[in-house]
Structures are given as structure tokens and as C-alpha cells.
Amino acid sequence: MDLDDERIRYAVLGTEILRAPKQSLYTFGTTNITYYLLTQPAYSDAADGTAETVIRQGKVVAEKPRIVTPYYLSHLEGFGSEARTYFESLMREHGPHIPGMLYTYKNEPKDMNIVCDDLRSVVEKISAQIDERGDSLSAIIHGVDMLWDVSLLKFIFDLTRRSVGDNAEQMGRRGLLDVDAGGIPADARMRIEELFRKVSRGESEPRELKDELDRWELFGEYQDRFFSAFGKKR
């Protein structure tokens, strides 16, 4: 294990979810989670008796989970050779069309403040504010200052793991996990239809739709509709 691996392991083990969101990730919509990530300043010296706490506030935006397959993942861009080898092993082990859940997130940092108060007092104050708002989508995390983003990722991982069972059950009840003869999940077909509607309304670029069709290797099936919708000639 190299030094970076050891630091990441230290941050993961040093992360504690002090207050988890009461609501799991939404199955059919975007989830906005407010987080308060608390750390001790990296420069702090316990010997001097000064209690300080760093408060990082922000928002994690979780997009609606999507149903994908190992075959689809193998067509995503931005992955190195090791990741593609892993996708290939998934296809060999489970088949290219086994459905799975894909979660995408965006972190939107807001504020960072350092307060002269101990961790316990800060947690109590923030928790009281959350209760007063009646906010079911807020979290308080105790992390490691220099690797606070790793602590945030640990929180996201735990929240995803807690939500995936319920999300999959709800999608299954609607038949979205069903895979057709061509290996395409019903949820993927619905997303393609949604992209057609968004592009026609000017809410999305045609390239996004084209890329999605290419990842599923479905452009040939939809090309007449694609060119007809946008007045393009082959």
C-alpha cells in the first residue's frame, strides 16, 4: 500500500456520519442533499486547549438513478484500460446485458467557516437548526480536514448503498429492470424517449441524444426518427 492509499484509508476510517438524511435517494427524481462536513483544523494543537471546528456546508445533487448494463458501461468515455478490463470481466461473469443501477452525483460547495467551539456543541446547534426546518435531506458528517472530499465520498457511498435496494424494488415494480431481446433495459428506452422530447423542446443538445444511442448501439434503429426530427439528411 503506497502513501496515498494509506492517507485515503485513514480518511475513510476517520469519517463518521453523525446524522444521516431521513430520506433515501429518490428513485424517480433528483435528490438535493444539504451536508455539513465538520473537521478539526489541520493546524490544530490539542495541547493548547483551543477548541475549533471547521464547518464546510454544501449540497450533493444526486441525479435520478438509471438502469445500465456492463455492455453500456464499456462504451462510456473517460475510462482507462484498467476500467475497461473490469467492464469486460463483468460481461464474462454476469453477461453483457445484466441490469444494474448507475448513480451520478455533483458536489456544490457553499461555505467554509471556522468556529471557536468544540465538535459536540457544533453538532448540537446544527442538528437543532435542521430539526427546526423539518429537513429530511440534511446530513452532518465528521471527517478529516485535509481529505474532506474523501470523507464526503464515503458519505455518498454509504447513502447510495442504503438507497439502492429501495430504488431497485420501485423500478422493478414498474418493469424498468426488464431487458428486451436486444439487451436493452426498459428504463433505457424511456430515457431515450425523454431525450427525444427534451431535444425537440430545445432543453437538450442533439449530441447528447446521439451519444446515448451510440452507447447502446441503437442509432441504426432510431436514425430515421433522429434525422426526421432535426431535418438532417443522411
Phi and psi in degrees as GROMACS dihedral restraints (atoms count N, CA, C in turn):
[ dihedral_restraints ]
;  ai    aj    ak    al  type     phi  dphi    fc
    3     4     5     6     1   -83.4    20    10
    4     5     6     7     1   178.6    20    10
    6     7     8     9     1   -61.9    20    10
    7     8     9    10     1   -42.1    20    10
    9    10    11    12     1   -62.4    20    10
   10    11    12    13     1   -42.8    20    10
   12    13    14    15     1   -60.8    20    10
   13    14    15    16     1   -40.5    20    10
   15    16    17    18     1   -65.6    20    10
   16    17    18    19     1   -39.6    20    10
   18    19    20    21     1   -66.3    20    10
   19    20    21    22     1   -41.4    20    10
   21    22    23    24     1   -65.7    20    10
   22    23    24    25     1   -42.5    20    10
   24    25    26    27     1   -61.6    20    10
   25    26    27    28     1   -40.9    20    10
   27    28    29    30     1   -61.0    20    10
   28    29    30    31     1   -42.4    20    10
   30    31    32    33     1   -67.3    20    10
   31    32    33    34     1   -41.5    20    10
   33    34    35    36     1   -63.4    20    10
   34    35    36    37     1   -46.8    20    10
   36    37    38    39     1   -68.4    20    10
   37    38    39    40     1   -25.8    20    10
   39    40    41    42     1   -89.4    20    10
   40    41    42    43     1     5.7    20    10
   42    43    44    45     1   -97.6    20    10
   43    44    45    46     1   132.7    20    10
   45    46    47    48     1  -133.6    20    10
   46    47    48    49     1   130.5    20    10
   48    49    50    51     1   -85.8    20    10
   49    50    51    52     1   104.1    20    10
   51    52    53    54     1   -80.1    20    10
   52    53    54    55     1   -30.5    20    10
   54    55    56    57     1  -147.2    20    10
   55    56    57    58     1   113.3    20    10
   57    58    59    60     1   -89.3    20    10
   58    59    60    61     1   154.6    20    10
   60    61    62    63     1   -59.9    20    10
   61    62    63    64     1   141.0    20    10
   63    64    65    66     1   -74.6    20    10
   64    65    66    67     1   -22.8    20    10
   66    67    68    69     1  -101.7    20    10
   67    68    69    70     1   133.8    20    10
   69    70    71    72     1   -78.7    20    10
   70    71    72    73     1   174.4    20    10
   72    73    74    75     1   -63.0    20    10
   73    74    75    76     1   137.4    20    10
   75    76    77    78     1   -65.1    20    10
   76    77    78    79     1   143.5    20    10
   78    79    80    81     1   -81.8    20    10
   79    80    81    82     1   -38.0    20    10
   81    82    83    84     1  -119.5    20    10
   82    83    84    85     1    30.0    20    10
   84    85    86    87     1  -166.5    20    10
   85    86    87    88     1   177.8    20    10
   87    88    89    90     1   -82.5    20    10
   88    89    90    91     1   138.1    20    10
   90    91    92    93     1  -110.9    20    10
   91    92    93    94     1   127.6    20    10
   93    94    95    96     1  -109.4    20    10
   94    95    96    97     1   114.3    20    10
   96    97    98    99     1  -112.1    20    10
   97    98    99   100     1   120.9    20    10
   99   100   101   102     1   -84.3    20    10
  100   101   102   103     1   130.7    20    10
  102   103   104   105     1  -123.1    20    10
  103   104   105   106     1   149.1    20    10
  105   106   107   108     1  -122.0    20    10
  106   107   108   109     1   107.8    20    10
  108   109   110   111     1  -102.8    20    10
  109   110   111   112     1   113.3    20    10
  111   112   113   114     1  -103.7    20    10
  112   113   114   115     1   134.0    20    10
  114   115   116   117     1  -141.0    20    10
  115   116   117   118     1   162.6    20    10
  117   118   119   120     1   -87.1    20    10
  118   119   120   121     1   138.1    20    10
  120   121   122   123     1   -56.2    20    10
  121   122   123   124     1   141.9    20    10
  123   124   125   126     1   -61.2    20    10
  124   125   126   127     1   -25.7    20    10
  126   127   128   129     1   -89.0    20    10
  127   128   129   130     1    -2.2    20    10
  129   130   131   132     1   -63.9    20    10
  130   131   132   133     1   148.5    20    10
  132   133   134   135     1  -128.5    20    10
  133   134   135   136     1   107.8    20    10
  135   136   137   138     1   -60.2    20    10
  136   137   138   139     1   -24.4    20    10
  138   139   140   141     1   -69.2    20    10
  139   140   141   142     1   -26.1    20    10
  141   142   143   144     1   -84.0    20    10
  142   143   144   145     1    -5.0    20    10
  144   145   146   147     1    78.2    20    10
  145   146   147   148     1     3.4    20    10
  147   148   149   150     1   -84.1    20    10
  148   149   150   151     1   126.2    20    10
  150   151   152   153     1   -99.3    20    10
  151   152   153   154     1   116.8    20    10
  153   154   155   156     1  -132.2    20    10
  154   155   156   157     1   146.1    20    10
  156   157   158   159     1  -134.3    20    10
  157   158   159   160     1   131.9    20    10
  159   160   161   162     1   -90.0    20    10
  160   161   162   163     1   128.8    20    10
  162   163   164   165     1  -114.1    20    10
  163   164   165   166     1   113.9    20    10
  165   166   167   168     1  -106.3    20    10
  166   167   168   169     1   119.7    20    10
  168   169   170   171     1  -111.3    20    10
  169   170   171   172     1   141.6    20    10
  171   172   173   174     1  -168.1    20    10
  172   173   174   175     1  -168.4    20    10
  174   175   176   177     1  -135.5    20    10
  175   176   177   178     1   134.3    20    10
  177   178   179   180     1  -103.4    20    10
  178   179   180   181     1   122.3    20    10
  180   181   182   183     1  -102.7    20    10
  181   182   183   184     1   115.5    20    10
  183   184   185   186     1  -103.4    20    10
  184   185   186   187     1   115.9    20    10
  186   187   188   189     1   -70.1    20    10
  187   188   189   190     1   161.3    20    10
  189   190   191   192     1   -55.4    20    10
  190   191   192   193     1   127.8    20    10
  192   193   194   195     1   -61.9    20    10
  193   194   195   196     1   145.9    20    10
  195   196   197   198     1  -119.1    20    10
  196   197   198   199     1   152.4    20    10
  198   199   200   201     1   -92.9    20    10
  199   200   201   202     1   124.5    20    10
  201   202   203   204     1  -132.9    20    10
  202   203   204   205     1   175.2    20    10
  204   205   206   207     1  -128.5    20    10
  205   206   207   208     1   162.4    20    10
  207   208   209   210     1   -55.3    20    10
  208   209   210   211     1   -35.5    20    10
  210   211   212   213     1   -61.9    20    10
  211   212   213   214     1   -44.3    20    10
  213   214   215   216     1   -62.6    20    10
  214   215   216   217     1   -46.3    20    10
  216   217   218   219     1   -60.2    20    10
  217   218   219   220     1   -33.1    20    10
  219   220   221   222     1   -67.7    20    10
  220   221   222   223     1   -14.1    20    10
  222   223   224   225     1  -100.2    20    10
  223   224   225   226     1     0.2    20    10
  225   226   227   228     1   -73.6    20    10
  226   227   228   229     1   146.2    20    10
  228   229   230   231     1   -90.5    20    10
  229   230   231   232     1   161.6    20    10
  231   232   233   234     1    92.2    20    10
  232   233   234   235     1     7.2    20    10
  234   235   236   237     1  -108.2    20    10
  235   236   237   238     1   144.5    20    10
  237   238   239   240     1   -82.9    20    10
  238   239   240   241     1  -176.8    20    10
  240   241   242   243     1   -64.8    20    10
  241   242   243   244     1   -34.8    20    10
  243   244   245   246     1   -64.3    20    10
  244   245   246   247     1   -41.8    20    10
  246   247   248   249     1   -64.8    20    10
  247   248   249   250     1   -39.2    20    10
  249   250   251   252     1   -68.7    20    10
  250   251   252   253     1   -35.3    20    10
  252   253   254   255     1   -61.5    20    10
  253   254   255   256     1   -38.8    20    10
  255   256   257   258     1   -65.6    20    10
  256   257   258   259     1   -43.7    20    10
  258   259   260   261     1   -59.1    20    10
  259   260   261   262     1   -41.3    20    10
  261   262   263   264     1   -64.0    20    10
  262   263   264   265     1   -37.6    20    10
  264   265   266   267     1   -67.6    20    10
  265   266   267   268     1   -35.6    20    10
  267   268   269   270     1   -62.6    20    10
  268   269   270   271     1   -41.9    20    10
  270   271   272   273     1   -65.9    20    10
  271   272   273   274     1   -37.8    20    10
  273   274   275   276     1   -68.3    20    10
  274   275   276   277     1   -38.7    20    10
  276   277   278   279     1   -79.4    20    10
  277   278   279   280     1   -42.0    20    10
  279   280   281   282     1  -112.8    20    10
  280   281   282   283     1    -9.2    20    10
  282   283   284   285     1    94.4    20    10
  283   284   285   286     1   152.3    20    10
  285   286   287   288     1   -71.7    20    10
  286   287   288   289     1   -16.8    20    10
  288   289   290   291     1  -115.7    20    10
  289   290   291   292     1    17.3    20    10
  291   292   293   294     1   -69.2    20    10
  292   293   294   295     1   125.9    20    10
  294   295   296   297     1   -75.8    20    10
  295   296   297   298     1   146.8    20    10
  297   298   299   300     1  -147.7    20    10
  298   299   300   301     1   170.8    20    10
  300   301   302   303     1   -98.1    20    10
  301   302   303   304     1   135.2    20    10
  303   304   305   306     1  -116.4    20    10
  304   305   306   307     1   120.1    20    10
  306   307   308   309     1  -109.1    20    10
  307   308   309   310     1   136.6    20    10
  309   310   311   312     1  -124.6    20    10
  310   311   312   313     1   140.7    20    10
  312   313   314   315     1  -131.6    20    10
  313   314   315   316     1   155.4    20    10
  315   316   317   318     1  -136.3    20    10
  316   317   318   319     1   131.2    20    10
  318   319   320   321     1   -96.4    20    10
  319   320   321   322     1   128.6    20    10
  321   322   323   324     1  -119.9    20    10
  322   323   324   325     1    86.4    20    10
  324   325   326   327     1   -61.7    20    10
  325   326   327   328     1   145.5    20    10
  327   328   329   330     1  -117.5    20    10
  328   329   330   331     1   -71.5    20    10
  330   331   332   333     1  -129.6    20    10
  331   332   333   334     1   155.8    20    10
  333   334   335   336     1  -134.8    20    10
  334   335   336   337     1   124.3    20    10
  336   337   338   339     1  -132.4    20    10
  337   338   339   340     1   149.0    20    10
  339   340   341   342     1  -113.7    20    10
  340   341   342   343     1   121.9    20    10
  342   343   344   345     1  -114.7    20    10
  343   344   345   346     1   148.8    20    10
  345   346   347   348     1   -88.6    20    10
  346   347   348   349     1    77.0    20    10
  348   349   350   351     1  -158.9    20    10
  349   350   351   352     1   155.2    20    10
  351   352   353   354     1   -80.5    20    10
  352   353   354   355     1   163.9    20    10
  354   355   356   357     1   -57.5    20    10
  355   356   357   358     1   -46.1    20    10
  357   358   359   360     1   -60.0    20    10
  358   359   360   361     1   -44.0    20    10
  360   361   362   363     1   -64.8    20    10
  361   362   363   364     1   -40.8    20    10
  363   364   365   366     1   -63.4    20    10
  364   365   366   367     1   -43.4    20    10
  366   367   368   369     1   -60.7    20    10
  367   368   369   370     1   -44.3    20    10
  369   370   371   372     1   -62.0    20    10
  370   371   372   373     1   -41.9    20    10
  372   373   374   375     1   -66.8    20    10
  373   374   375   376     1   -46.0    20    10
  375   376   377   378     1   -66.4    20    10
  376   377   378   379     1   -40.7    20    10
  378   379   380   381     1   -62.2    20    10
  379   380   381   382     1   -38.8    20    10
  381   382   383   384     1   -64.8    20    10
  382   383   384   385     1   -38.4    20    10
  384   385   386   387     1   -64.6    20    10
  385   386   387   388     1   -40.7    20    10
  387   388   389   390     1   -63.9    20    10
  388   389   390   391     1   -43.4    20    10
  390   391   392   393     1   -62.4    20    10
  391   392   393   394     1   -40.1    20    10
  393   394   395   396     1   -63.9    20    10
  394   395   396   397     1   -36.6    20    10
  396   397   398   399     1   -77.8    20    10
  397   398   399   400     1   -17.5    20    10
  399   400   401   402     1    66.1    20    10
  400   401   402   403     1    36.7    20    10
  402   403   404   405     1   -89.6    20    10
  403   404   405   406     1   115.7    20    10
  405   406   407   408     1   -91.1    20    10
  406   407   408   409     1    -0.9    20    10
  408   409   410   411     1  -122.1    20    10
  409   410   411   412     1    42.3    20    10
  411   412   413   414     1  -120.9    20    10
  412   413   414   415     1   150.5    20    10
  414   415   416   417     1  -137.7    20    10
  415   416   417   418     1   147.6    20    10
  417   418   419   420     1  -118.0    20    10
  418   419   420   421     1   125.0    20    10
  420   421   422   423     1  -123.9    20    10
  421   422   423   424     1   135.0    20    10
  423   424   425   426     1  -102.5    20    10
  424   425   426   427     1   118.1    20    10
  426   427   428   429     1  -130.0    20    10
  427   428   429   430     1  -165.1    20    10
  429   430   431   432     1  -106.2    20    10
  430   431   432   433     1   128.5    20    10
  432   433   434   435     1   -58.9    20    10
  433   434   435   436     1   -52.5    20    10
  435   436   437   438     1   -72.7    20    10
  436   437   438   439     1   -18.1    20    10
  438   439   440   441     1  -126.4    20    10
  439   440   441   442     1    44.2    20    10
  441   442   443   444     1   -62.9    20    10
  442   443   444   445     1   -30.2    20    10
  444   445   446   447     1   -68.5    20    10
  445   446   447   448     1   -30.8    20    10
  447   448   449   450     1   -66.9    20    10
  448   449   450   451     1   -40.5    20    10
  450   451   452   453     1   -60.8    20    10
  451   452   453   454     1   -39.3    20    10
  453   454   455   456     1   -65.6    20    10
  454   455   456   457     1   -41.6    20    10
  456   457   458   459     1   -62.8    20    10
  457   458   459   460     1   -37.7    20    10
  459   460   461   462     1   -60.8    20    10
  460   461   462   463     1   -42.4    20    10
  462   463   464   465     1   -61.4    20    10
  463   464   465   466     1   -45.4    20    10
  465   466   467   468     1   -61.3    20    10
  466   467   468   469     1   -42.4    20    10
  468   469   470   471     1   -60.9    20    10
  469   470   471   472     1   -46.4    20    10
  471   472   473   474     1   -64.0    20    10
  472   473   474   475     1   -40.2    20    10
  474   475   476   477     1   -65.8    20    10
  475   476   477   478     1   -40.4    20    10
  477   478   479   480     1   -63.5    20    10
  478   479   480   481     1   -45.9    20    10
  480   481   482   483     1   -60.6    20    10
  481   482   483   484     1   -35.9    20    10
  483   484   485   486     1   -72.5    20    10
  484   485   486   487     1   -26.8    20    10
  486   487   488   489     1   -94.2    20    10
  487   488   489   490     1   -24.7    20    10
  489   490   491   492     1   -61.9    20    10
  490   491   492   493     1   -36.8    20    10
  492   493   494   495     1   -62.7    20    10
  493   494   495   496     1   -47.2    20    10
  495   496   497   498     1   -66.8    20    10
  496   497   498   499     1   -41.5    20    10
  498   499   500   501     1   -60.3    20    10
  499   500   501   502     1   -45.6    20    10
  501   502   503   504     1   -64.8    20    10
  502   503   504   505     1   -39.1    20    10
  504   505   506   507     1   -63.6    20    10
  505   506   507   508     1   -43.9    20    10
  507   508   509   510     1   -66.0    20    10
  508   509   510   511     1   -41.2    20    10
  510   511   512   513     1   -65.9    20    10
  511   512   513   514     1   -38.9    20    10
  513   514   515   516     1   -62.2    20    10
  514   515   516   517     1   -39.3    20    10
  516   517   518   519     1   -63.5    20    10
  517   518   519   520     1   -28.2    20    10
  519   520   521   522     1   -92.5    20    10
  520   521   522   523     1     3.4    20    10
  522   523   524   525     1    76.8    20    10
  523   524   525   526     1    13.6    20    10
  525   526   527   528     1   -76.2    20    10
  526   527   528   529     1   -14.8    20    10
  528   529   530   531     1   -87.1    20    10
  529   530   531   532     1    -8.5    20    10
  531   532   533   534     1   -66.0    20    10
  532   533   534   535     1   138.6    20    10
  534   535   536   537     1  -113.7    20    10
  535   536   537   538     1   130.6    20    10
  537   538   539   540     1   -79.9    20    10
  538   539   540   541     1  -177.9    20    10
  540   541   542   543     1   -62.3    20    10
  541   542   543   544     1   -24.1    20    10
  543   544   545   546     1   -89.1    20    10
  544   545   546   547     1     2.8    20    10
  546   547   548   549     1    84.1    20    10
  547   548   549   550     1    18.4    20    10
  549   550   551   552     1  -103.4    20    10
  550   551   552   553     1   121.5    20    10
  552   553   554   555     1   -65.5    20    10
  553   554   555   556     1   150.3    20    10
  555   556   557   558     1   -59.3    20    10
  556   557   558   559     1   -35.9    20    10
  558   559   560   561     1   -62.2    20    10
  559   560   561   562     1   -36.0    20    10
  561   562   563   564     1   -67.3    20    10
  562   563   564   565     1   -39.5    20    10
  564   565   566   567     1   -61.6    20    10
  565   566   567   568     1   -42.0    20    10
  567   568   569   570     1   -64.1    20    10
  568   569   570   571     1   -38.5    20    10
  570   571   572   573     1   -65.5    20    10
  571   572   573   574     1   -39.9    20    10
  573   574   575   576     1   -61.6    20    10
  574   575   576   577     1   -43.6    20    10
  576   577   578   579     1   -62.7    20    10
  577   578   579   580     1   -39.4    20    10
  579   580   581   582     1   -63.9    20    10
  580   581   582   583     1   -40.2    20    10
  582   583   584   585     1   -66.2    20    10
  583   584   585   586     1   -38.4    20    10
  585   586   587   588     1   -58.3    20    10
  586   587   588   589     1   -44.4    20    10
  588   589   590   591     1   -65.3    20    10
  589   590   591   592     1   -42.5    20    10
  591   592   593   594     1   -64.5    20    10
  592   593   594   595     1   -41.5    20    10
  594   595   596   597     1   -65.8    20    10
  595   596   597   598     1   -40.4    20    10
  597   598   599   600     1   -65.3    20    10
  598   599   600   601     1   -27.6    20    10
  600   601   602   603     1   -91.2    20    10
  601   602   603   604     1    -0.3    20    10
  603   604   605   606     1    77.7    20    10
  604   605   606   607     1    16.9    20    10
  606   607   608   609     1   -91.9    20    10
  607   608   609   610     1    -8.3    20    10
  609   610   611   612     1  -148.8    20    10
  610   611   612   613     1   152.5    20    10
  612   613   614   615     1   -81.0    20    10
  613   614   615   616     1   143.6    20    10
  615   616   617   618     1   -55.0    20    10
  616   617   618   619     1   -30.8    20    10
  618   619   620   621     1   -60.5    20    10
  619   620   621   622     1   -36.4    20    10
  621   622   623   624     1   -63.3    20    10
  622   623   624   625     1   -42.5    20    10
  624   625   626   627     1   -65.4    20    10
  625   626   627   628     1   -44.8    20    10
  627   628   629   630     1   -60.1    20    10
  628   629   630   631     1   -43.4    20    10
  630   631   632   633     1   -62.6    20    10
  631   632   633   634     1   -41.0    20    10
  633   634   635   636     1   -65.2    20    10
  634   635   636   637     1   -41.7    20    10
  636   637   638   639     1   -63.0    20    10
  637   638   639   640     1   -39.8    20    10
  639   640   641   642     1   -66.4    20    10
  640   641   642   643     1   -38.1    20    10
  642   643   644   645     1   -63.0    20    10
  643   644   645   646     1   -33.3    20    10
  645   646   647   648     1   -91.7    20    10
  646   647   648   649     1    -1.8    20    10
  648   649   650   651     1    55.2    20    10
  649   650   651   652     1    47.6    20    10
  651   652   653   654     1  -115.4    20    10
  652   653   654   655     1     5.9    20    10
  654   655   656   657     1   -61.5    20    10
  655   656   657   658     1   -37.9    20    10
  657   658   659   660     1   -59.9    20    10
  658   659   660   661     1   -35.7    20    10
  660   661   662   663     1   -71.3    20    10
  661   662   663   664     1   -33.3    20    10
  663   664   665   666     1  -107.1    20    10
  664   665   666   667     1     2.0    20    10
  666   667   668   669     1   -64.0    20    10
  667   668   669   670     1   -38.4    20    10
  669   670   671   672     1   -60.7    20    10
  670   671   672   673     1   -43.6    20    10
  672   673   674   675     1   -66.4    20    10
  673   674   675   676     1   -39.1    20    10
  675   676   677   678     1   -62.0    20    10
  676   677   678   679     1   -51.8    20    10
  678   679   680   681     1   -68.9    20    10
  679   680   681   682     1   -34.8    20    10
  681   682   683   684     1   -65.8    20    10
  682   683   684   685     1   -40.4    20    10
  684   685   686   687     1   -66.5    20    10
  685   686   687   688     1   -31.9    20    10
  687   688   689   690     1  -113.3    20    10
  688   689   690   691     1    10.3    20    10
  690   691   692   693     1    63.6    20    10
  691   692   693   694     1    31.9    20    10
  693   694   695   696     1  -102.9    20    10
  694   695   696   697     1   150.3    20    10
  696   697   698   699     1  -104.9    20    10
  697   698   699   700     1   141.6    20    10
